[in-house]
Amino acid sequence: MAANSTMAIARVALPKGRMLAQTAELLNASGLGFADYNSKTRIYRMQSDTVPGLIAKMLNERDIPVQVAIGNYDFGICSSDWLQELLLRYPSSRVYKLADLDYDLNSIYMACHAGAFLTQDDITGSINDWRIVTEYPALAESAAFRMRLKRFRIFPLWGSANAYPPENADLAVLRSTGDEELHSMNLRAVRRICGSNACIIANRDRLESVDLSPMLAYFSKMINRQAGNRKNAEKMVAPVQKDKVYRPSEHKLWLALADGHQQVHTLNFLEKTGIKFQGYSPDNLQRRPASSIDWLNTKVIRPQDMPQQVANGNFDLAITGSDWLLDHLCQFPSSPVEKLLDLGFGRVRIVAVVAEAVPANSIEDIKELIAKGKMKTLRIASEYINTADRYLRDKHIQRYRVIPTWGATEVYLPEDADILIENTETGQTLARHKLKIIDTLFESTACLIGNSRSLSLPHKRGKIDKLVSIFREAIASQ
């Protein structure tokens, strides 16, 4: 696409999800509208309806600061918490906050379970080894140092940090609108770490080397529209869930169940086992569903976090995908986690994918393109960062860079990556985005994983064997 005479081509990364509606409204009001940027769109690449030369891509908001920092985009709109997290980890990142925007107002809190009654002084003055779970490990570590905690451990998560206290963590660092929302999650604030809001960010190198003043003028309009017009709209707060808090018991098993997209598939399988779970239905999801087996406690967390949490000993068992187990074992080959049973549902393929226009139909073709100098440093985007790293090393590709993503990976080709390592069920989504599969790494299905230390304990081994037997019967009945 050619730029017009008054403005250079500019690329902007826009957020999907909860920030989308307000961001789209502000863009339209400022003259930077994108007709395809709405909650119903299945299009990730967009052109401005009003500004020639302006193109956009819709990304997961936590990916936007990284993509702007590495220069794939000139500008981005994201929540400032993810920008702060990036800059704490990589202070020299080439990303700059142009301005704050007056929506998506939240804070990052350090919180404990509502029944713990901890204060900041209690934590600071204690010699306890505080277990902190979070999606924001850099912000959590910075807060812990500022609070002068004597001993602490931080456990990074993909999400659902509110599910872990008090059984599996003492503290959670997470985003919240305030006390009411924390209360709805059975948490209580210990310390407010920082504020968070929507913001406009830019790549420093592009600002210094390219005339982007027309875009800056449009962003100024956005900022001026909000100046002096702060609206603290009343936020919807979920009702308080009266989850039962299970106290640790050496004679009970802990089983992790999936939330998100895998919940429905997991629930369908569990119904075949005859075990009842109160609080694990789509219309009544609680973090600690009650099981009809008196020696079985359950908790709902992200499937991506399950192998690490089982390895840590927070759970004896978990139902997750074998893709996430293998990704975990790529990073920690001696991890005390093992597959106990293949459950057979949720079948997907983990594949290597390139754009249709790339003249390659296999990974060997990619190696040939590299050898001929048509590709230099190979960029590979994936949620499975350890699997991707292992795959490229096994294929003897020497110069590559793995780009971590948090979903919607297909959007990265061809502009921001050369190859994806992605999961696919039918391949239709890949084809719709004009992508093609050049290799299949492995097939993945849901599986039951267990902690090897739990398996070695006689008082737990019998219960685990009983549960495995129940699951086997359910598989046989399908």
ZILIN-V964444 format. One record per residue. RES is the residue in one small letter. PHI is phi in whole degrees, 0 to 359 (* if undefined). Layout:
RES&PHI + RES&PHI
This chain:
m&* + a&268 + a&282 + n&277 + s&286 + t&252 + m&213 + a&289 + i&299 + a&228 + r&241 + v&231 + a&261 + l&246 + p&279 + k&264 + g&81 + r&294 + m&273 + l&299 + a&299 + q&289 + t&294 + a&298 + e&299 + l&291 + l&298 + n&297 + a&294 + s&265 + g&89 + l&248 + g&290 + f&233 + a&299 + d&273 + y&268 + n&206 + s&292 + k&264 + t&288 + r&245 + i&257 + y&261 + r&254 + m&223 + q&241 + s&295 + d&284 + t&240 + v&241 + p&301 + g&88 + l&261 + i&239 + a&220 + k&222 + m&264 + l&232 + n&298 + e&300 + r&285 + d&277 + i&296 + p&301 + v&295 + q&294 + v&290 + a&297 + i&275 + g&93 + n&287 + y&223 + d&283 + f&224 + g&206 + i&239 + c&207 + s&274 + s&291 + d&296 + w&288 + l&294 + q&297 + e&299 + l&296 + l&290 + l&290 + r&281 + y&228 + p&300 + s&269 + s&303 + r&272 + v&230 + y&223 + k&275 + l&282 + a&194 + d&275 + l&245 + d&262 + y&207 + d&54 + l&277 + n&216 + s&222 + i&261 + y&245 + m&264 + a&228 + c&241 + h&297 + a&302 + g&268 + a&278 + f&55 + l&273 + t&244 + q&299 + d&295 + d&301 + i&286 + t&296 + g&275 + s&268 + i&260 + n&299 + d&270 + w&283 + r&265 + i&242 + v&252 + t&188 + e&274 + y&242 + p&298 + a&290 + l&296 + a&294 + e&296 + s&300 + a&295 + a&297 + f&292 + r&296 + m&281 + r&60 + l&294 + k&285 + r&217 + f&202 + r&228 + i&249 + f&245 + p&292 + l&230 + w&281 + g&169 + s&59 + a&299 + n&296 + a&282 + y&274 + p&291 + p&264 + e&288 + n&250 + a&198 + d&269 + l&222 + a&233 + v&253 + l&205 + r&271 + s&202 + t&281 + g&150 + d&301 + e&295 + e&292 + l&301 + h&299 + s&294 + m&260 + n&63 + l&237 + r&219 + a&292 + v&258 + r&204 + r&273 + i&276 + c&193 + g&274 + s&214 + n&201 + a&296 + c&207 + i&258 + i&238 + a&215 + n&277 + r&299 + d&297 + r&293 + l&299 + e&278 + s&249 + v&233 + d&282 + l&251 + s&300 + p&299 + m&293 + l&298 + a&295 + y&295 + f&295 + s&298 + k&299 + m&299 + i&292 + n&295 + r&297 + q&263 + a&301 + g&69 + n&233 + r&294 + k&238 + n&272 + a&296 + e&295 + k&263 + m&288 + v&243 + a&294 + p&297 + v&294 + q&269 + k&272 + d&292 + k&285 + v&263 + y&273 + r&282 + p&303 + s&218 + e&292 + h&258 + k&244 + l&262 + w&251 + l&242 + a&268 + l&246 + a&275 + d&255 + g&69 + h&296 + q&277 + q&299 + v&298 + h&296 + t&295 + l&297 + n&301 + f&290 + l&298 + e&298 + k&286 + t&280 + g&85 + i&278 + k&266 + f&233 + q&274 + g&100 + y&229 + s&249 + p&303 + d&264 + n&208 + l&260 + q&246 + r&287 + r&231 + p&298 + a&272 + s&263 + s&283 + i&264 + d&291 + w&261 + l&241 + n&259 + t&230 + k&216 + v&259 + i&220 + r&285 + p&303 + q&297 + d&272 + m&296 + p&303 + q&294 + q&290 + v&292 + a&299 + n&289 + g&88 + n&288 + f&224 + d&278 + l&220 + a&203 + i&253 + t&219 + g&269 + s&295 + d&297 + w&286 + l&296 + l&294 + d&297 + h&297 + l&290 + c&298 + q&275 + f&232 + p&300 + s&262 + s&301 + p&280 + v&236 + e&218 + k&280 + l&262 + l&199 + d&275 + l&270 + g&88 + f&261 + g&65 + r&287 + v&221 + r&253 + i&263 + v&230 + a&263 + v&228 + v&228 + a&292 + e&303 + a&286 + v&288 + p&283 + a&210 + n&236 + s&204 + i&291 + e&293 + d&296 + i&297 + k&298 + e&292 + l&298 + i&295 + a&298 + k&275 + g&82 + k&277 + m&226 + k&259 + t&280 + l&286 + r&259 + i&235 + a&256 + s&190 + e&283 + y&267 + i&292 + n&286 + t&297 + a&298 + d&297 + r&297 + y&300 + l&292 + r&293 + d&296 + k&272 + h&61 + i&268 + q&270 + r&250 + y&207 + r&223 + v&269 + i&253 + p&293 + t&228 + w&236 + g&122 + a&50 + t&295 + e&299 + v&290 + y&283 + l&271 + p&263 + e&288 + d&250 + a&201 + d&259 + i&223 + l&248 + i&250 + e&222 + n&259 + t&214 + e&264 + t&243 + g&86 + q&292 + t&297 + l&297 + a&296 + r&296 + h&266 + k&60 + l&242 + k&223 + i&273 + i&248 + d&196 + t&248 + l&283 + f&189 + e&261 + s&231 + t&227 + a&295 + c&214 + l&263 + i&248 + g&220 + n&273 + s&296 + r&292 + s&297 + l&294 + s&274 + l&268 + p&304 + h&286 + k&255 + r&300 + g&297 + k&291 + i&297 + d&300 + k&297 + l&293 + v&299 + s&297 + i&298 + f&294 + r&299 + e&296 + a&295 + i&295 + a&296 + s&279 + q&286
